[in-house]
Amino acid sequence: RMALARVRVALRSEEGDPEEFTRRLESDPLDLEAASSLADHLLARGDAEAAFRPLLHIVTVADGDTRDAARRRLVELLDSLPPDDARAMAARRALSRALF
């Protein structure tokens, strides 16, 4: 499962321009497409904390389908890291707090 998640992140990270995704998020912090794409780029280059941040924000402030889609993408990103990865563990705790 972890290997498949890593491949998906790597493939998606080849698409789009991270600077454009950053600009879109600055304009609309709830832009799920931009947050998801930027997260893929950031995680692929090793910046897990920054990758998780925009998706956690959306889970925290959005509702309904947008919140659920952000949660699902975040879980997929978390699944690409080993379960004992400290960054993933911290993000899972933050996700849990945001949901409950």
Secondary structure, DSSP 8 states (H G I E B T S, - for coil): -HHHHHHHHHHHTTSS-HHHHHHHHHH-TT-HHHHHHHHHHHHHTT-HHHHHHHHHHHHHH--HHHHHHHHHHHHHHHHTS-TT-HHHHHHHHHHHHHH-
